[in-house]
Amino acid sequence: MEMDNGIVKLRLTKPTGMIAGVAYKGINNVLEYRFKETRRGYWDIVWSRPDEGRSYFDTLQSTSYRVIAKTKDQIEVSFTKKWNVSSGENAVPLNIDKRFIMLRGVSGFYSYAIFHHLEGWPDLDIDEARIAFKLHQNMFRYMAVSDDRQRIMPTDHDRTAGHILDYKEAVLLTDPTNPKIKGEVDDKYQYSCDNKDNRVHGWISSHPHVGFWVITPTDEFRAGGPVKQDLTSHAGSTSLAIFFSNHYAGPNFGVKLRDGEPWKKVFGPVFVYLNSDSGNKPSTLWEDAKEQMSKETKKWPYDFPLSKEFPHANQRGTIRGRLLVRDRYINRDVVPAKSAYVGLAPPGDVGSWQDDAKGYQFWTQADEMGYFTIRHIRADIYNLYAWVPGIIGDYTYSDDVIILPGSEVEIGDLVYDPPRNGPTLWEIGIPDRTASEFYVPDPAPGLMNKLYINHPEKFRQYGLWDRYTDLYSTKDLIYTVGVSDYREDWFFAHVNRKIDKHIYTPTTWRILFDVKNVVRTGPYTLRLALASANLAELQIWINNPYIRQPHFTTGRIGRDNAIARHGIHGRYWLYSIDISGFQLVNGKNTIYLKQARGSNPFTGVMYDYIRLEGPPQDDTVRLIN
């Protein structure tokens, strides 16, 4: 079937609801016509039944369709697939309703879907949900993800002809059709993006000068909060609208439905925008796409989707308040939580929002005085969560927040008491949930992506994990408090040392520091914030590394794989470790940090921030201005 508003023509297979063609400006199909109709544009999920241990890649081909609306201003069609017991073990136990919308005078189309798991249905794991677009590779060679991440990209053929590196996604381009990119590394994870920054990305064709853009106007239906990372566009002229995946989170992330739990969620709408001009500068189409993204964001929530599951603006609520921080070792008074991330997400434990994929999340950033307003919230019961750049830990409001249709909640002043026992004796890094402030090396010669030369995101380069071995070939990192500079002397990832091909051994880092007038009976506290962990076990010794048992161990934690995927952060972890004054000496002390799990280049952690606190002091003493 075809949807045509005189600007864009969308061709959908019926009854399966696959995107077979997108016609624009005399181009019969901007999608890869050489692919099967079922592989050009499609919704998909990765799912499994937890008792089977087998995953399915499912393109959600529907079994029926109907026209919901057909007026001079709007067309909306629905493609559905319903589950019942007779569907068999290989059918996902979900009811699926895929929707496509076209509006008069709009250069593009919208798509959204409703997933529904009814009460009593079989247990289900969904690891990923997205929309994928495969564009015409002979036309679309130039990709844009952000203002400073744009470039000519390789084709699928270029990658097939190249040399696979440590994993299949990373390829050294040895004989590309465009000689300018010969010798570079291509890896789709080099173009990942935080949810909060992932609003528009896509491709540009030179002849004719046409742009294809995926615009996501809100994060409410995405998972894992504002700094959860995921893919955008990548080689092979592919663009994705990812709603959730376990990338940068681990295999436990996703929708897990147990014991007949009912669940329903609306994903989207996202907007597919097409533009063109008579020139040849990619920047003009990119700037126009950004302007369109801004318009779409301001229109959210849209007033045109016709599913009753999508609440319009008058069916949503608002919350306002102010977040303050109380840390007497920084300031006697409470201070505004400047630029705090404040959000509503399903009720849970402190920080549970970063592991949530089932529910909706609504986030904003507070202003310089800590004031925040979150608008357009779906009616439901939430917890209010927050974290503050420059402050460790997570805040959770003690009571549930109830949002009713049309309600405006004034929650007032909230005070966050971050983890703190005593004054700061020393600190390493900045508590911002990333490792970006630490030393990030240049890539090895011959393993470079030229886009990231002298780039603020140089951590996106391939193979940086092995650069640790190049810098510390025989002895591990030693950091001396008061002498070393974490920007130059603290490697961004605590990884294993390569001792032979495919053989890696654990590494032990040392922090050297002086303590004067040790309080023997006083408790000291080591705060350890991790920006990422992947199959790691961090063990800590105080002054004596030869004791059989470490003073502290995290146990084996994390599977976010952010080191391999050039992420600079994954899932956040925070540990508070008690240290007795009897373990310290007046003068020189050493903390040993051992990443104890070897054998793999990608096993390790990225630190966010480390702080040693002294014993508590009298409330009348202010120790830090």
C-alpha positions in Angstrom: 0.0 0.0 0.0 1.1 3.6 -0.6 0.8 6.7 1.6 1.4 9.9 -0.5 1.1 13.6 0.6 2.6 15.0 -2.6 6.0 15.5 -1.1 6.9 12.0 0.1 5.5 8.6 -1.0 5.8 5.8 1.5 5.3 2.2 0.3 4.4 -0.4 2.9 4.0 -4.1 2.4 0.6 -5.5 3.4 -0.3 -7.1 5.6 3.2 -7.3 7.1 3.9 -3.5 7.4 7.5 -3.5 6.2 8.8 -0.2 4.7 9.5 -1.2 1.1 10.0 2.2 -0.4 10.4 5.9 0.3 10.1 8.1 -2.8 11.1 11.8 -2.7 12.0 14.5 -5.2 11.9 12.3 -8.2 13.9 9.5 -6.5 11.9 6.3 -6.8 13.3 4.8 -3.6 15.9 6.3 -1.2 16.1 2.9 0.5 18.3 0.1 -0.7 16.2 -1.4 -3.6 18.7 -4.2 -4.1 17.6 -5.6 -0.7 14.5 -7.7 -0.2 11.4 -5.6 0.6 11.5 -7.1 4.1 15.1 -5.8 4.7 14.9 -2.1 3.7 13.0 -0.5 6.6 11.5 -2.4 9.5 10.7 -2.5 13.2 12.5 -5.3 15.0 13.1 -6.7 18.4 15.5 -9.3 19.9 13.6 -11.6 22.3 13.7 -14.9 24.1 11.9 -17.1 26.5 14.1 -17.2 29.6 13.7 -21.0 30.0 15.0 -21.7 26.5 18.3 -19.9 26.2 17.7 -19.1 22.6 17.2 -15.6 21.2 15.2 -14.5 18.1 15.7 -11.6 15.8 12.1 -10.7 14.9 11.1 -8.1 12.3 7.5 -8.1 13.7 5.8 -8.9 10.4 2.1 -8.2 10.9 -0.8 -10.3 9.9 -3.5 -7.7 9.3 -3.8 -4.0 8.6 -6.4 -1.3 8.5 -6.6 2.4 7.7 -7.3 4.4 10.9 -7.7 7.8 9.3 -7.7 9.1 5.7 -8.5 12.8 5.5 -7.2 15.7 3.5 -4.8 16.5 6.5 -3.8 13.0 7.7 -3.4 9.4 6.9 -2.8 6.9 9.7 -2.5 3.1 9.1 -2.2 0.3 11.6 -0.4 -3.1 11.1 -1.2 -5.6 13.8 -0.1 -9.0 15.0 -1.8 -10.8 17.8 -0.5 -13.7 19.9 -2.3 -16.7 21.3 -1.3 -20.1 22.6 -1.7 -21.7 19.2 0.9 -19.3 17.7 3.7 -21.7 18.8 6.9 -21.4 20.7 8.7 -19.4 18.0 6.2 -16.5 18.1 6.8 -13.7 20.5 4.1 -13.5 23.1 3.2 -9.9 22.4 0.4 -8.1 20.7 2.0 -5.6 18.2 0.4 -2.6 16.7 2.7 -0.7 14.3 1.5 2.7 13.1 2.5 5.0 10.3 1.3 8.6 9.9 1.6 11.0 7.1 0.5 14.7 7.4 -0.4 17.2 4.7 2.6 19.5 3.8 5.1 17.6 5.9 8.3 16.3 4.3 8.4 12.9 5.9 6.4 10.4 7.9 6.0 9.3 11.5 6.0 5.8 13.0 5.1 4.4 16.4 4.2 1.1 17.9 2.3 -0.3 20.9 3.7 -3.5 22.5 1.3 -5.4 24.8 1.9 -8.4 26.9 -1.3 -9.5 28.6 -1.6 -10.9 32.1 -0.9 -14.6 32.3 1.1 -14.8 29.1 4.4 -16.6 29.0 7.6 -15.2 30.5 9.5 -13.0 28.0 12.8 -11.2 27.7 13.1 -8.4 25.2 16.7 -7.3 24.8 16.3 -4.7 22.0 13.6 -2.7 20.2 14.2 -0.4 17.3 13.4 0.8 13.8 16.1 0.2 11.1 16.5 2.0 7.7 18.8 0.7 5.0 19.4 3.5 2.5 20.6 3.3 -1.1 24.3 2.9 -0.7 25.3 4.3 -4.1 23.6 7.5 -3.1 24.1 8.0 0.6 27.7 8.1 1.5 27.9 11.1 3.9 26.8 10.6 7.5 26.0 13.2 10.2 25.5 12.4 13.9 26.3 15.8 15.4 27.9 19.1 14.5 31.4 17.6 15.0 30.8 14.0 14.0 30.2 14.0 10.2 32.1 12.2 7.5 32.1 10.1 4.3 31.5 6.5 5.2 32.4 3.1 3.8 29.9 0.8 2.1 29.1 -2.7 3.2 31.3 -3.9 0.3 34.2 -1.8 1.7 33.8 -3.5 5.0 33.6 -7.0 3.6 36.8 -6.4 1.6 38.5 -5.1 4.8 40.3 -6.8 7.6 38.3 -7.7 10.7 40.0 -6.6 13.9 39.3 -7.8 17.5 35.6 -8.2 16.8 33.5 -8.3 13.7 32.1 -4.7 14.0 35.6 -3.2 13.8 37.1 -3.4 10.3 40.3 -2.0 8.9 39.5 -0.6 5.4 42.1 -2.1 3.2 40.6 -1.6 -0.3 37.6 0.8 -0.1 36.0 2.2 -3.2 36.9 5.7 -1.9 40.7 5.8 -1.6 40.5 8.7 0.9 39.3 6.4 3.6 41.8 3.6 3.0 43.7 2.5 6.1 41.1 3.8 8.5 39.1 1.8 11.1 35.3 1.6 10.8 33.2 0.5 13.8 29.5 1.3 14.3 30.1 1.9 18.0 32.3 4.9 17.2 29.1 6.8 16.4 27.2 6.0 19.6 25.5 8.8 21.5 23.9 9.5 24.9 20.1 9.5 24.8 20.0 13.2 25.8 22.0 14.1 22.8 20.5 11.7 20.3 17.8 13.9 18.6 18.7 13.8 14.9 21.1 11.9 12.8 21.2 10.6 9.2 22.6 10.6 5.7 23.2 13.0 2.8 23.3 12.1 -0.9 25.5 14.2 -3.1 23.7 13.7 -6.4 20.9 14.7 -6.0 21.5 16.7 -2.8 19.1 15.0 -0.5 19.1 14.3 3.2 17.4 11.4 5.2 17.0 12.0 8.9 15.8 10.1 11.9 14.4 12.6 14.5 13.5 11.5 18.0 11.7 14.4 19.7 11.7 13.0 23.3 13.4 10.4 25.5 10.2 9.4 27.4 10.0 6.0 25.6 13.7 5.3 25.7 15.3 3.3 28.5 18.1 3.7 31.0 17.9 7.5 31.5 19.4 10.5 29.8 23.0 9.3 29.7 22.3 5.7 28.4 24.3 5.3 25.2 23.2 3.6 22.0 23.8 3.4 18.3 22.7 6.1 15.8 23.7 5.7 12.1 26.6 3.7 10.8 28.3 2.2 7.7 26.2 0.5 5.1 24.0 3.7 4.9 22.1 2.5 8.0 20.1 4.7 10.3 18.5 3.5 13.5 15.8 4.7 15.9 16.7 2.6 19.0 14.3 2.5 21.9 16.4 0.2 24.1 19.2 -2.3 23.8 21.7 -3.8 26.2 24.6 -1.8 24.6 26.6 -0.1 27.3 24.4 -1.7 29.9 24.8 -5.5 29.8 22.7 -8.6 29.1 20.5 -8.0 32.2 19.2 -4.8 30.7 15.9 -4.9 28.9 12.3 -5.8 29.4 12.0 -8.9 31.7 8.4 -10.2 32.2 7.8 -12.9 34.7 4.9 -14.8 36.3 2.3 -13.6 33.9 3.2 -9.9 34.4 1.1 -7.6 32.2 3.0 -4.8 30.3 2.2 -2.3 27.7 4.3 0.5 26.2 4.1 3.0 23.3 7.4 3.5 21.5 7.5 6.7 19.4 6.4 8.4 17.3 9.7 9.1 15.7 9.9 11.3 12.6 11.6 10.4 9.4 12.4 13.7 7.6 13.6 14.2 4.1 15.1 17.5 2.8 17.0 18.7 -0.3 18.4 21.8 -1.9 20.2 22.8 -5.2 23.6 23.2 -3.6 26.3 20.7 -2.6 27.2 21.6 1.0 26.2 19.0 3.6 26.1 21.7 6.2 23.0 23.3 4.7 21.0 20.0 4.9 22.3 19.3 8.4 21.4 22.7 9.7 17.9 22.4 8.2 17.5 18.9 9.8 18.5 20.4 13.2 15.9 23.2 12.7 13.3 20.6 11.9 14.3 18.6 15.0 13.8 21.7 17.1 10.3 22.1 15.7 9.4 18.5 16.4 10.7 18.7 19.9 8.6 21.8 20.6 5.5 20.1 19.2 5.9 17.2 21.7 3.6 15.6 22.7 2.1 15.4 19.3 -1.6 16.0 18.9 -2.2 13.8 15.9 -1.5 10.1 16.9 -4.9 8.4 17.0 -4.2 5.5 19.3 -5.9 5.8 22.7 -2.7 4.6 24.2 -0.9 7.8 23.3 -1.9 10.6 25.7 -2.1 14.2 24.3 -0.9 17.3 26.1 -4.1 17.8 28.1 -3.9 14.2 29.4 -0.4 14.8 30.9 0.9 16.5 34.0 3.8 18.8 35.2 6.0 18.8 38.2 8.1 21.7 39.5 10.6 22.1 42.3 14.1 22.9 43.4 16.9 20.6 44.3 19.5 21.6 46.9 22.7 19.9 48.1 23.8 19.7 51.7 27.4 18.8 52.2 28.9 20.6 55.2 32.4 19.8 54.1 31.9 21.9 51.0 29.6 24.7 52.4 27.9 25.3 55.7 24.7 26.1 53.9 22.6 24.2 51.4 23.6 25.1 47.9 21.7 24.9 44.6 22.1 21.6 42.7 23.4 23.4 39.6 22.6 21.6 36.3 21.3 18.5 38.2 19.6 15.8 36.1 16.1 15.4 37.6 13.7 12.8 36.4 10.6 10.8 37.0 10.8 7.0 36.4 9.1 3.9 37.7 9.3 3.4 41.5 12.5 1.5 42.6 15.7 1.6 44.6 18.1 4.5 44.5 19.5 4.8 41.0 17.2 2.0 39.6 16.3 4.3 36.7 19.5 3.4 34.9 18.4 -0.3 34.8 14.8 0.4 33.8 13.4 -0.4 30.3 9.8 -1.3 31.1 8.5 2.1 32.0 8.5 5.7 30.8 11.1 8.2 32.0 10.9 12.0 32.0 14.1 14.0 32.6 15.2 17.6 32.6 18.2 19.6 33.8 17.9 22.1 36.7 19.0 25.6 36.2 21.9 27.3 38.0 19.8 27.8 41.1 18.6 24.2 41.2 15.0 24.9 39.9 13.5 22.4 37.6 10.3 21.8 35.6 9.3 18.6 34.0 6.4 18.8 31.5 4.2 16.5 29.5 4.4 13.6 32.0 2.1 10.6 31.4 -0.3 10.0 34.2 1.1 7.4 36.6 3.0 6.8 39.8 6.7 7.6 39.8 9.7 8.1 42.0 11.7 11.3 41.6 15.4 10.7 41.0 18.3 13.0 40.5 22.1 13.2 40.3 24.3 16.3 40.3 27.4 16.9 38.1 30.3 17.4 40.5 28.6 15.5 43.3 28.8 11.7 43.9 25.8 9.4 44.3 22.1 9.4 43.5 19.1 11.2 45.0 15.7 9.7 45.4 12.7 11.5 46.9 11.2 9.6 49.8 7.6 9.5 48.6 5.9 8.4 45.4 5.0 11.1 43.0 1.4 10.8 41.6 0.8 12.5 38.2 -2.8 12.9 37.1 -4.1 14.1 33.8 -3.8 17.9 33.7 -2.1 18.1 37.2 0.6 20.5 38.2 2.6 19.2 41.1 4.6 21.8 43.2 7.0 19.6 45.1 8.9 22.5 46.7 12.6 22.4 47.9 14.3 19.0 48.0 17.6 18.5 49.8 20.1 15.9 48.7 22.6 14.7 51.3 25.4 13.0 49.2 27.6 10.3 50.7 30.0 12.0 53.1 31.6 11.0 56.4 34.5 13.4 56.7 36.6 16.0 55.0 38.3 15.4 51.7 42.0 14.4 52.1 42.5 13.9 48.4 40.5 13.2 45.3 41.2 12.0 41.7 38.9 12.9 38.8 35.6 14.8 38.5 32.4 13.1 39.7 30.5 13.4 36.4 29.8 9.7 35.7 32.4 9.5 32.9 36.1 8.9 32.5 36.5 11.7 30.0 38.7 13.9 32.2 41.4 11.2 32.4 44.2 10.6 30.0 43.0 9.2 26.7 45.9 8.2 24.4 46.2 8.5 20.6 45.4 5.3 18.7 48.1 3.0 17.5 49.5 4.0 14.1 47.5 2.3 11.4 44.3 1.9 13.6 42.9 5.4 13.2 39.6 7.0 12.4 40.6 10.4 11.0 37.3 11.9 12.3 38.6 11.7 15.9 42.0 13.2 15.4 42.2 16.2 17.8 38.5 15.6 18.6 36.9 16.1 22.0 35.7 12.5 21.8 39.0 11.0 20.9 38.1 8.1 23.2 36.0 6.8 20.2 39.2 5.7 18.5 39.7 1.9 18.1 42.1 -0.2 20.2 42.9 2.2 23.0 42.8 -0.6 25.5 46.1 -2.0 24.1 47.7 1.5 24.4 47.9 0.8 28.2 50.4 -2.0 27.4 52.4 0.4 25.2 52.7 2.9 28.0 53.1 0.5 30.9 54.8 -2.4 29.3 56.4 -3.8 32.4 55.2 -1.8 35.4 51.7 -0.6 36.2 50.4 2.9 36.7 51.5 4.8 39.9 49.7 7.9 40.8 51.2 10.2 43.5 48.7 12.5 45.2 49.8 16.2 45.0 52.3 15.4 42.3 50.5 13.6 39.5 47.9 15.1 37.3 44.9 12.9 36.6 44.5 14.5 33.2 47.9 13.2 32.1 48.8 10.5 34.6 45.6 8.5 35.1 44.8 6.2 32.2 41.1 6.4 31.2 40.5 2.6 31.6 41.9 0.1 34.1 42.5 -2.7 31.7 44.7 -5.8 31.5 48.2 -5.9 30.1 48.8 -7.7 26.9 51.7 -10.1 27.3 51.3 -12.1 24.1 48.9 -12.5 21.3 45.4 -13.0 22.8 47.0 -13.3 26.3 46.2 -10.7 28.9 47.2 -10.5 32.6 45.6 -8.5 35.5 47.1 -5.1 36.5 47.5 -3.4 39.8 47.5 0.4 40.1 48.9 2.3 43.0 47.9 5.5 44.7 50.6 7.1 46.8 49.6 9.7 49.4 50.8 11.3 52.6 48.7 11.4 55.8 49.7 13.6 58.7 48.4 13.0 62.3 46.6 9.8 61.6 43.6 9.3 63.9 44.1 5.7 65.0 40.5 5.2 66.3 38.9 7.4 63.6 37.2 5.9 60.6 38.4 6.9 57.1 36.3 6.4 54.0 37.3 5.7 50.4 34.7 6.7 47.9 35.0 4.8 44.7 32.8 5.8 41.8 33.0 3.7 38.6 31.9 5.0 35.2 31.9 1.5 33.7 32.6 -2.1 34.6 32.9 -5.1 32.3 33.3 -8.6 33.8 35.7 -7.0 36.3 36.6 -7.5 39.9 38.3 -4.6 41.6 40.3 -5.6 44.7 41.7 -3.1 47.1 44.6 -3.4 49.6 45.8 -0.8 52.0 49.6 -0.5 52.4 50.2 -4.2 52.4 49.5 -6.0 49.0 50.8 -9.3 50.3 47.9 -10.1 52.5 46.1 -13.0 51.0 42.6 -11.4 51.2 42.1 -7.9 49.9 40.7 -5.3 52.2 37.7 -4.9 49.8 36.5 -6.5 46.6 33.6 -5.6 44.3 33.2 -9.2 43.3 32.7 -9.7 39.6 30.6 -6.8 38.3 29.3 -5.4 35.1 28.9 -6.4 31.5 28.4 -3.0 29.8 31.4 -3.6 27.4 32.0 0.2 27.2 35.7 -0.3 26.8 35.4 -2.2 23.6 32.6 0.0 22.4 34.5 3.3 22.8 32.0 4.5 25.3 33.9 6.4 28.1 31.1 5.5 30.4 28.5 2.7 30.8 26.6 1.8 34.0 27.4 3.8 37.1 28.6 2.1 40.3 29.4 3.7 43.7 31.2 2.0 46.6 32.0 3.4 50.1 34.9 1.5 51.7 35.7 1.9 55.4 39.3 2.1 56.4 40.5 2.0 60.0 43.1 4.5 61.2 45.1 1.5 62.3 45.7 0.6 58.6 47.3 4.0 57.8 50.6 5.4 58.9 51.9 8.9 59.4 53.7 9.8 56.2 53.6 7.8 53.0 50.7 5.4 52.3 49.7 3.3 49.3 46.3 2.1 48.1 46.5 -0.8 45.7 43.8 -1.2 43.0 43.9 -4.5 41.3 41.6 -5.5 38.4 41.8 -9.2 39.2 40.2 -10.7 36.2 42.6 -11.3 33.3 42.5 -13.1 29.9 40.5 -10.5 28.0 41.4 -7.1 26.6 37.9 -5.7 27.3 37.7 -6.8 31.0 38.2 -3.8 33.2 36.7 -0.7 34.7 36.6 3.0 34.0 36.9 5.2 37.1 34.6 8.2 37.5 36.0 9.6 40.8 38.0 8.5 43.8 38.0 10.3 47.2 39.6 9.6 50.5 37.8 11.2 53.5 39.2 11.7 56.9 37.4 11.1 60.2 34.3 13.2 60.9 35.0 16.7 62.3 33.0 19.0 64.5 29.9 20.6 62.8 31.3 24.1 63.5 34.4 23.4 61.3 34.2 24.3 57.6 37.0 22.5 55.9 36.6 23.4 52.2 35.6 26.7 50.7 
